[in-house]
Amino acid sequence: MHRLGLDVAECIATRMVMMRQTIAETVLEKRERPARITSLGCGSAREVGDYLSIQSIPNPAHFTLIDQDHGALGMAYERTYPEVIRHGGKANVTCLHAAFSQLFKTSELLGKLPPQDFIYSVGLVDYLQPRRGKAWVESLFSCVAPGGKLIISNMYKTPLSNLWPMEFLTDWTVIYRTEQEMMEFAADIPDAVAETSLDPTGRVCLLTVHKKA
């Protein structure tokens, strides 16, 4: 039980910290207009709440949080709303509810939004077969603003992966992928610069796709 709670599940926290760091970098870089940031499958969006809890954000930022879970979105709203008020108009958070199938209909979800500087999803592509995942990544990338980036994460295929505890103890089935399989998602995107990295636990692989300015 100790390993399940503090070791196996540690990657959930580490990838959240990585997203918070990228949020901070994105907001810091944007000076001519508010930074636009979207999280799909946001859950309670703790990384956004943690970021907004700092004393003062350097530049304005607009966040769009999308999830299928009303309860999670409610938690995200309750955590971020007081911080939005405290920042006096420099921050804005919009929470959007969508059914699980709607999360993959990018044109419906993001089509009415301006191009985003940072789009991320840290727990959805794990459930998609390669062909569908590739089409989804390409669709998300089309919504990224010039100079922006897309980050998706997937459970990493490694001897130290979470396969055994997740699959056989908690009946939680996801698709585990290698770095090469992650790179395949962005292989056919023109003018994109893709790279992979691992979270500190080595159990999550992140694909970052940069759009040229």
ABEGO torsion letter per residue (X at the ends): XAAAAAAAAAAAAAAAAAAAAAAAAAAAABAABBBBBBBBGAEAGAAAAAAAABABBABBBBBBBBBABAAAAAAAAAAAAAAAAAAGGABBBBBBBBBAAAAABAAAAAAABBBBABBBBAAAAAABBAAAAAAAAAAAAAABBBGBBBBBBBBBBBAABAAAAAAAAAGBBBBBBBAAAAAAAAAABBGBBBBBBBBAAGABBBBBBBBBX
